[in-house]
Amino acid sequence: MASKPNSTTSSGPEAAAGAATPDSSRNNARPARRPRPPRPNYKHIHRFPLPVSVHPLPPLIPHNPLSIVSVLLSYLTYFVSPPHHEVYPAYFDSNTSSVHVTDEKAIRALWEMGFFGKGTLSRSEPSWLEREKKRRGLLGGVTSEEATRQRRSERRELKLERARMERVAIEERLKVEALARETGVMPADQSTMPAAADGVTTGAAPTTEKYSLRKAKEARIQETRQAVAQSEEGGSPGKKAVRFSPVVQAKEFASDSILHLPDSSPPEQDAGEEPVLENEEHLQLSNEEAFFLVYGLGALQVFDRKQNRALSSTALLSTFCQHSYFPTRNPSTDLHPDDPFMVSYVVYHHFRSLGWVVRSGVKFGVDYILYNRGPVFSHAEYAVVVLPSYEDPYWSATEERQAQCAQKQARSWWWFHCVNRVQAQVKKTLMVCYVDIPPPASDDPTAASEGDIGALLGRYQVREMTIRRWVPNRTRD
């Protein structure tokens, strides 16, 4: 028995593709999105958490004698050729009260191994040289800043087109209402209805028409196609292209002039020579980052530009404490246990020792933000606010000390509410770190000598407290 051919129409993708509907033609009119460039292998670039040379040991398995031999060979290799410990140079700038690194090798090492510092000509990672080469067409492609500028310009033009379409619809509607008042009858023909962007009248009610950016973009594409068709046909009569108003044309001309700025390329060179670009960007380290690299890791050596000499850890600590005030304190002034640099560095050293990547949190209204691995892998999880705490009996011995301590650690409820609300909006957990301030070394017989920085930091204690915003509809219990 012969089977009959299936005559039912399929509703699959083939049928949907074969049906020429306005929606499908509208979707086909949209320009295809450009594929995103591949991301760098950040796991390989940032595989070292700190700029410290280590010598890994193989695992020791007690019931396997070969593992003992491998461990002994590893120790022998370490003693014969120990790993080279790199110390990077930097200099202290008293004008900006920060440390600057100018060596390109040191800049890449400090950023890739621990995310230390910030590029002076970049938002975070020092990438000015690469962006400048892309801007001049030496590497190909466009930079992220250029893509953002182009996207904003296109969006601005589409908003102008949408405003023009809405204005045309309003003018046509006013003409219809004026004609209705004169004749007393609302015209029903479509010739008096407002025209769309492509010059075709529609019967839709203009009062409820909402022109989105998508419609403005489709209208722009349709106008371009009509202009191309008219130029090919030699401008046949009966077709009318929608033109922009002088105001819109002037704004578009201004936006185009902004996009196509003249290239500030270096003078012309001989054929065959590649243009040489000098890296004008350097790495700027905060005082806490620089002191941690000098004292905690021994991976940095800070020089004084005026005296052209290397600063020791003790001299660097004194310099940073003096520049933590404004104006800068006299170098002969003794260090105070509640100096702003000492309080902030204790917290920075505390979290860096626990493995967190600590970055400045000034744009979120806090002191620090904590990353689990780094800013290229995920967003910061915690926002840290540092507050001094005067719990030692020395600070409450006299009324004058009590008044001074209360003034230093006073915070209003409104300030706390604003900070907590900001962190809730950016999806970060607010952490308040109280640093217990010890009494001065002159009044503490157990205090260590001035040159013992480890004993000095050991006198401070850090207490952490996480605070979450209470939302009634989520925490009803």
N, C-alpha and C positions, 0 to 999 in steps of 0.2 A: 504493500500500500504506500503510495507516494505521499510524502508529507507536503503540506501546503506551505508556501513561503510565509514567513511572519510579516504581516502587513501593519502591525501596530507600530506607532511612532515611538521611538525611544526618547526618554527624557534625560539622557546622560549628557556628558560634556559635548559630544558631537552635535547633538541637536541644539544645545544651547549656543554652540559656536556658529551653527548654520543660521540661526534666527537673527536677522538683522534688526535689532531693536534700538531705540534711541539710547538706552542705557549702555548697550555694548559699544555703540559708536562713540558715546561720550567717554567711556573708559579707554577706548583705543586712542582718543585724542590726547589723553594725558601722556606727558613725557615719561619715559622709563627712568627709574631711579638709577643713579650711578652706583656701582658696587663700592663698598667701603674698602679702603686699603687694608692689607693684613696688619695686625698689631704685632709689635715686637715681642720676642720671647722674654717676658719679664722674669720668668722663673729662672732662666739662665743668667740674665744680666744681674739680677739681685740675689744671686745664690749665696753670697756671703753676708751675714747679718751685721758684721762690724768690720772696720778696716784693721783687722788683726790677723797676722799670719799664724796658722795653727798647723800642727802635725798630727793628723788623725791616726789612731791606733786600730789595728784589726781586732775583731771580737775574740775574747778568750773563752774557749770551751774546755772545761776541766777534763772531760773524758776523751778529748781528742788531742793527742800529743803534737800533731802538726800545727794546731793553733798556738801552742806555746812557742814553737820555733818561729812562726810568723811574727809574734809579738817581740821576740828577741831580735829578729832581723829589723823590725821597725825601730826599736830603740837604738840599735847599732847605726842605722841610717841617719837617725836624728843626731847622734853624737858626731858622726863623720861629716855630714853636711847639714847643719841646722838650717831651718827656714830663715830667709832674710826678712827682718822686720823693717818695714818702710816707715820713715818719719817725714811728713809733708811740711813744707814751709808755709808760713802765713805772717801777716803783719797786722798790728793793732792800729786802728785809725781813731784818734782822740776826737775828731770832729763829729763822727757818727757814733762813737762809743761802741764799735763793733769790730770784728776781726774779718779780714778779707784774704781770700786765697786767689792768686793770679796764675799759678801753674796749671796748665790744662790737664796734665796727668793727675795732679792732686784733686782738681775739681771733679773729674769723672770718678775717681776712686772714692772720695768722700760722699758723693751722691749715690753711687751705685751700691756702696757697702754701708748701709745704715741711714740713708736719706738725710744727711747732714747739710744744713745751710739752704740757701736760696739764691737763684740767679739774679743779678742786679738788673738785667734787662728782660727777665722772664717772670711769669707768675710764680713758678715753683722750680721746676727742673731747668738748669742752665742750658737752653737750647737756642740761643740767639743766632749762633753761627749757622746752624742747620736751617733755621727759618729764613735767614738772609740769603743763603744760597738758593733755596727754593723760590724765594721772591724774585731773584735775578735770573731764574731759569737754568741754574747750573746743575740742579739735581732732578728737575722734572717734578710734575705734580704741583699742588697748591698747598699752602700751609693752612693750619686750622683757623688762624686769624683771617686769612683771605676768604676761606669758605664761609666763615661767619659773616663777614662784611658783604659778600655777594648774596647770601641768603637774606640778610636784613634789607638789602637794596631791592631785591625782588619782592619781598613782602611789602615794602613801602610803596612800590609801584602798583602792586595789586590792591592795596588799600585805596590809592588814588583812583584806580579804575572802578573799584566798588563805589566810592563816593560819587564818581561821575555818573554811574548807572543809576544810582538812587536819585541823583538830582534830575536826570532826564525823566525818570518815572514821575517825580513830583511835578515837574513842569507840564508834562503831558496830562497828568491828572487835573491840574489846575485849569488847563485849556478845556478839558472835557466838562468840568464843573461850570466854567464861565459860559460855554456854549449851551449847557443845559439851562442855566438861569435866563439866558436871552431868549431861547426858543420855548422853554417850558417843557421840553421833551428830552429825555436822555437818549442820545444816539446809540443804536444797537449795532451798527456796522463796526468792523474791526479796524477800519482805517483811522478812527479817532482814538483807538487804544494806544497806550504807551508802547513804543518800540523797544525791542530788546537790543542787546549790544551788537548783534550781527545784522541789524537793520530789518528784521522780520517782526511784524506785529503779532502779538499773541492776545488771546482772549482772557487771560488770567486777570484776576482782580489786582490792581496795583497797590491797593491799600495793605494787603497782607504779604506782599512780595518782600523777601529778605534776601539780599545779595551777599552771599558769603564769599570768602576768598577763593574757594574752589570755582564758583561760578565766574568770578572775575578772571581767573586764570584761563578758564575755558573760553570766555569771550575774547581774551587776548589772543589765544591760539587761533580762533575762528577769524578774527580780523586779519591776522597775519596770512592765513590761507587765502582769504578773499583778495588781499592786496597782491599776493603772488599771482592769483588767477587773473586779475585785472591787468597786471603788467604783461602776462603772456598773451592775453586776448587783445591787447592794444587799447585797453580802456573802453570797452563796449558800453554804449548808453543803456540806461535802465538799471544800472547797478550803482549803488551809492555806498561808499565806505564811511564808517563812523570815525570822525576825527576828534582829537582831544581839544580841549579848550586851551587858550594861550597860557593860563595859569598852570595847567597840568603839564603842558609841553615844556614850560620853563623849569618846572620842578624835575621833570624827567631829564632835561638837559643837565641840570645841576647834579643829579644823582649819577649820570653817566660820567660827568667830568670828575666826580669824586672817585668812581671806580677805576678809571683809567688815568691814574696819575703818572706823570713822567718818571721814568726809571732813573733813580739817582745812582747810576752805575759809574764805576771808576773811569778814568780817561781811556781812550782807545789804545789797545796794545797791538803789537805785531801779530800777524797771522801765525797760528800754531802755538801761541802762548796762552795759557789759561790764566784768567784773572785771579789774582792773589787777594784773599780776604784775611784780614787780621781779626782775631777774636777780641772784640772790645768788651766782652762780658767777663765778670769774675764772680766768684762764689762769696756770698756774705754770710758769715756765721754769727749767731747770737753769742753773747758772752757765756751763757750756760753751756752751749754746744762746744765752744772752744775750750773751756776749762775741763769739760769731761774728756775731750780728746787729748788734752795735755796731761791731766792728772790721772784720769781713770784708765785710759788706754795707752798713753804714751805714743800716740800716732801723729801728734802735731807739735810743732815748735813755733812759737809766736815770737816775732821780732818787733822791737821798738823802732819805728822809722826815724824818730828824731835822733836817738842815740846810736842807732844801727847796732844793736846788740840783742841777743836772745834773752827772753824773760824767763826766769825760773818760776816754778809753780807758786811759791810763796809771793814773789813779786807780782805775778799775774793775778793772784787772788786779791792782793791789796789794791791793784789798779782797777779791777772790776768793781770792787766794793766802793771805791771813790767815785767811779763813773755811774754808779747806780742812783746817785742823787743829781738833782738839777737845782742850781749850778753844781759843778763838780767840786767835791770837797778837797780841802788841803791835804797833800800827801802826808803831812806830819800828824794828822788826826788819827787817833786810835780807832781800830775796828770795833764796831758794835755788834753784839750777837744778833740783833734784829735788823741788820742791813738788808735792804730789798734783794740784793744779789744773793746773799747767803740763804735767805728764806726760799727764793725761787730755785736756787741750784740744789738745795737739799731735796726738793720734790723731783726735779729733773733727774738727779742721780738715782733717786729711789726707783723711779719707774724704768729708767734705762737699765738698771741692774736687774730688774725683773723681766727684761726682754721686750718691753713695749717700745714702739717707735714714737718718740715724743716730738711734736711739732707745735709751733705757735698757734694759739687759738684766738688771736686778736679779732679776726673777722666774725667770730661767733660770740664775742663779748666775754671770753674767759681767758685764763692764763695759758693753758695747754690743751691740746687734744691728743688722744692716744689711739694709735693704729696698731692692729694686731700684727700685720706684716709690713705694711707700707702704704702710701697714698696711691700707688699704681695698682694695687690688688683689690682694695675695698675702701669704703668710707670709714672715717673715724668712729670708734664705738663709744668712747667716753670723752666728756668735756670736763676739764679740771679747773677748779677755782681754788687758789692758794690763799689761806688766811692764817695770820700769826695767832698763836695762843700763848697767853701769859699765865700758865697754871703754876709756875714755880712760886714758892712763898716769898722769894726775893722781890718779885714785882708787886706784891701787895703789902710790903712792910710799911710804906708810908703813903699818905693820901696823895702826895704829888705823883708818885709812881703809878698809883691806881688810876689817877685822872689821865696820865699820859698813855697808859696801856689801853684804857677804855676808848680814848680817841683814835688810837691806831687800828684797833680791831672792830670799830663800830661800823655796822652795815645796816641800812634801812630795810624794812620788809618789802618796800616797793622795788628796791634794787634786786633783792633775791627773787621776787616774783617775776620780774622782767627777764632775768637770766634763765630761770627755770622754764619760762614760756618759750624763749628762743630755742633752747635745747630740745624741747618737746616738738617744735615745728621742724627742726632739722633731724629729728630722730636720733638723738644722742642722749646718753644717760649722764646726768649731771652728777659729778663727784666733787665733794668739798673736802679738801685736804687741810687739816689743822697741823701746823708745825709748832711744836712745843719749844719756846724760846728759852734757852738756858740762861743763868745769870752771867754777868761779865766774868772774864777770866781772872780779873784782879780780886773779885770777891768770892771766887770759888777755889778753895785750896786743892781740890781734886782735878782742876783743869790742867791740860797738857801744855807744853811749851808752844810758843807762837809758830814755830816751823813745822810742827807735827800736824799736817792737815787731816790725816786720818782720824786722829783723836779729837780734833776740832769738830769734824762732821759727826763723829760718834756721839757727841753731846746732844744732838738734835733727835727728836722723835717725830714721826709722821703718823697721823691718825686719819684714816680714810672713812668717808661716809657718803654713800650713794643716796640720791634723792630722786624720787619719781613723782611726776605730776598726777594728782588724784583726779580721775575722770569719773563722774557719778554713774554714767551709763555703762561703764566697764567694770567698776568695782562696787557693786551694789551690796556685797556682803560687808 
